[in-house]
Amino acid sequence: GCKRLRYVLYEAALSLVGRNSEFKAIHKYYRTRKENPLKKMQSVVAIVCKVIRIFYVILTKGVDYDPLKMMGDIRRPQVQVA
């Protein structure tokens, strides 16, 4: 793909991780999950993909941004208390 577009998307994701609490939580989850934790750059690239999907849905379906729905997309293993 376009090198400049990748750079701009990466920088935008870094800004989101630094300033937005929902994206900061997603970044922390990706970095600290028990199975297959990601390195910092891998996590930011995963967030770039998520941002692209969010933009696509907002533009095609005309829905509003919902942080609760975005956070609900992350599948976390449920801890069962015996």
PyRosetta script that sets phi, psi and omega in degrees:
from pyrosetta import init, pose_from_sequence

init()
pose = pose_from_sequence("GCKRLRYVLYEAALSLVGRNSEFKAIHKYYRTRKENPLKKMQSVVAIVCKVIRIFYVILTKGVDYDPLKMMGDIRRPQVQVA")
pose.set_psi(1, -174.5)
pose.set_omega(1, -178.2)
pose.set_phi(2, -73.0)
pose.set_psi(2, 126.1)
pose.set_omega(2, -176.6)
pose.set_phi(3, -63.9)
pose.set_psi(3, -40.9)
pose.set_omega(3, -179.5)
pose.set_phi(4, -66.8)
pose.set_psi(4, -39.8)
pose.set_omega(4, 178.6)
pose.set_phi(5, -63.5)
pose.set_psi(5, -43.8)
pose.set_omega(5, 177.3)
pose.set_phi(6, -60.1)
pose.set_psi(6, -42.4)
pose.set_omega(6, 179.6)
pose.set_phi(7, -62.5)
pose.set_psi(7, -46.4)
pose.set_omega(7, -178.8)
pose.set_phi(8, -63.8)
pose.set_psi(8, -42.6)
pose.set_omega(8, 179.1)
pose.set_phi(9, -65.0)
pose.set_psi(9, -40.0)
pose.set_omega(9, 178.2)
pose.set_phi(10, -63.3)
pose.set_psi(10, -45.5)
pose.set_omega(10, 178.8)
pose.set_phi(11, -64.2)
pose.set_psi(11, -37.7)
pose.set_omega(11, 177.9)
pose.set_phi(12, -65.1)
pose.set_psi(12, -40.2)
pose.set_omega(12, 178.8)
pose.set_phi(13, -66.4)
pose.set_psi(13, -39.7)
pose.set_omega(13, 176.5)
pose.set_phi(14, -60.8)
pose.set_psi(14, -40.6)
pose.set_omega(14, 178.0)
pose.set_phi(15, -64.7)
pose.set_psi(15, -41.7)
pose.set_omega(15, 177.8)
pose.set_phi(16, -62.6)
pose.set_psi(16, -42.3)
pose.set_omega(16, 179.9)
pose.set_phi(17, -63.8)
pose.set_psi(17, -36.5)
pose.set_omega(17, -178.5)
pose.set_phi(18, -76.5)
pose.set_psi(18, -28.6)
pose.set_omega(18, -171.3)
pose.set_phi(19, -116.4)
pose.set_psi(19, -20.2)
pose.set_omega(19, -175.3)
pose.set_phi(20, -107.6)
pose.set_psi(20, 125.5)
pose.set_omega(20, -174.4)
pose.set_phi(21, -66.1)
pose.set_psi(21, -34.6)
pose.set_omega(21, 179.8)
pose.set_phi(22, -67.2)
pose.set_psi(22, -45.2)
pose.set_omega(22, 179.8)
pose.set_phi(23, -70.4)
pose.set_psi(23, -31.4)
pose.set_omega(23, 175.4)
pose.set_phi(24, -63.8)
pose.set_psi(24, -40.4)
pose.set_omega(24, 178.6)
pose.set_phi(25, -66.7)
pose.set_psi(25, -39.6)
pose.set_omega(25, 177.8)
pose.set_phi(26, -64.1)
pose.set_psi(26, -43.0)
pose.set_omega(26, 178.8)
pose.set_phi(27, -61.0)
pose.set_psi(27, -43.9)
pose.set_omega(27, 178.7)
pose.set_phi(28, -63.6)
pose.set_psi(28, -40.7)
pose.set_omega(28, 178.4)
pose.set_phi(29, -62.0)
pose.set_psi(29, -48.0)
pose.set_omega(29, -179.7)
pose.set_phi(30, -60.6)
pose.set_psi(30, -36.8)
pose.set_omega(30, -176.9)
pose.set_phi(31, -76.7)
pose.set_psi(31, -28.1)
pose.set_omega(31, -171.6)
pose.set_phi(32, -115.8)
pose.set_psi(32, 5.7)
pose.set_omega(32, -179.3)
pose.set_phi(33, -64.5)
pose.set_psi(33, 151.0)
pose.set_omega(33, -173.0)
pose.set_phi(34, -67.2)
pose.set_psi(34, -46.7)
pose.set_omega(34, 179.1)
pose.set_phi(35, -98.8)
pose.set_psi(35, 128.4)
pose.set_omega(35, 176.7)
pose.set_phi(36, 57.2)
pose.set_psi(36, 58.0)
pose.set_omega(36, 174.9)
pose.set_phi(37, -68.3)
pose.set_psi(37, 145.1)
pose.set_omega(37, -178.6)
pose.set_phi(38, -97.4)
pose.set_psi(38, 153.2)
pose.set_omega(38, 171.7)
pose.set_phi(39, -76.9)
pose.set_psi(39, 170.4)
pose.set_omega(39, -173.4)
pose.set_phi(40, -57.6)
pose.set_psi(40, -49.9)
pose.set_omega(40, -176.6)
pose.set_phi(41, -66.9)
pose.set_psi(41, -37.6)
pose.set_omega(41, 177.3)
pose.set_phi(42, -62.6)
pose.set_psi(42, -40.2)
pose.set_omega(42, 179.4)
pose.set_phi(43, -65.4)
pose.set_psi(43, -41.9)
pose.set_omega(43, 179.9)
pose.set_phi(44, -65.8)
pose.set_psi(44, -38.4)
pose.set_omega(44, 177.7)
pose.set_phi(45, -65.4)
pose.set_psi(45, -38.4)
pose.set_omega(45, 176.1)
pose.set_phi(46, -63.4)
pose.set_psi(46, -37.0)
pose.set_omega(46, 177.9)
pose.set_phi(47, -69.4)
pose.set_psi(47, -36.3)
pose.set_omega(47, 174.8)
pose.set_phi(48, -58.0)
pose.set_psi(48, -45.5)
pose.set_omega(48, 178.8)
pose.set_phi(49, -61.7)
pose.set_psi(49, -39.9)
pose.set_omega(49, 179.7)
pose.set_phi(50, -66.0)
pose.set_psi(50, -41.1)
pose.set_omega(50, 179.1)
pose.set_phi(51, -63.2)
pose.set_psi(51, -41.3)
pose.set_omega(51, 178.1)
pose.set_phi(52, -61.5)
pose.set_psi(52, -43.7)
pose.set_omega(52, 179.2)
pose.set_phi(53, -64.4)
pose.set_psi(53, -39.2)
pose.set_omega(53, 178.9)
pose.set_phi(54, -63.8)
pose.set_psi(54, -46.9)
pose.set_omega(54, 178.4)
pose.set_phi(55, -59.7)
pose.set_psi(55, -42.2)
pose.set_omega(55, -178.6)
pose.set_phi(56, -60.9)
pose.set_psi(56, -45.9)
pose.set_omega(56, -179.1)
pose.set_phi(57, -66.8)
pose.set_psi(57, -41.5)
pose.set_omega(57, 179.2)
pose.set_phi(58, -61.3)
pose.set_psi(58, -43.0)
pose.set_omega(58, -176.6)
pose.set_phi(59, -76.0)
pose.set_psi(59, -36.9)
pose.set_omega(59, -176.3)
pose.set_phi(60, -83.2)
pose.set_psi(60, -37.8)
pose.set_omega(60, -176.3)
pose.set_phi(61, -100.3)
pose.set_psi(61, -13.4)
pose.set_omega(61, 177.8)
pose.set_phi(62, 71.3)
pose.set_psi(62, 27.1)
pose.set_omega(62, 178.8)
pose.set_phi(63, -89.8)
pose.set_psi(63, 162.3)
pose.set_omega(63, 176.0)
pose.set_phi(64, -86.4)
pose.set_psi(64, 155.8)
pose.set_omega(64, 177.3)
pose.set_phi(65, -67.7)
pose.set_psi(65, 128.3)
pose.set_omega(65, 179.8)
pose.set_phi(66, -125.4)
pose.set_psi(66, 105.1)
pose.set_omega(66, -177.5)
pose.set_phi(67, -64.3)
pose.set_psi(67, -29.6)
pose.set_omega(67, 179.7)
pose.set_phi(68, -68.0)
pose.set_psi(68, -38.6)
pose.set_omega(68, 177.2)
pose.set_phi(69, -67.3)
pose.set_psi(69, -40.3)
pose.set_omega(69, 178.8)
pose.set_phi(70, -62.4)
pose.set_psi(70, -44.0)
pose.set_omega(70, -179.9)
pose.set_phi(71, -70.2)
pose.set_psi(71, -27.8)
pose.set_omega(71, 179.1)
pose.set_phi(72, -72.8)
pose.set_psi(72, -17.3)
pose.set_omega(72, 179.5)
pose.set_phi(73, -71.2)
pose.set_psi(73, -19.7)
pose.set_omega(73, 179.7)
pose.set_phi(74, -77.7)
pose.set_psi(74, 125.1)
pose.set_omega(74, 179.7)
pose.set_phi(75, -91.4)
pose.set_psi(75, 109.7)
pose.set_omega(75, 178.6)
pose.set_phi(76, -105.0)
pose.set_psi(76, 136.0)
pose.set_omega(76, 177.2)
pose.set_phi(77, -64.8)
pose.set_psi(77, 133.7)
pose.set_omega(77, -179.6)
pose.set_phi(78, -78.4)
pose.set_psi(78, 132.0)
pose.set_omega(78, 178.6)
pose.set_phi(79, -87.8)
pose.set_psi(79, 121.3)
pose.set_omega(79, -180.0)
pose.set_phi(80, -97.4)
pose.set_psi(80, 128.5)
pose.set_omega(80, 179.2)
pose.set_phi(81, -97.6)
pose.set_psi(81, 124.5)
pose.set_omega(81, -178.5)
pose.set_phi(82, -88.5)
pose.dump_pdb("model.pdb")
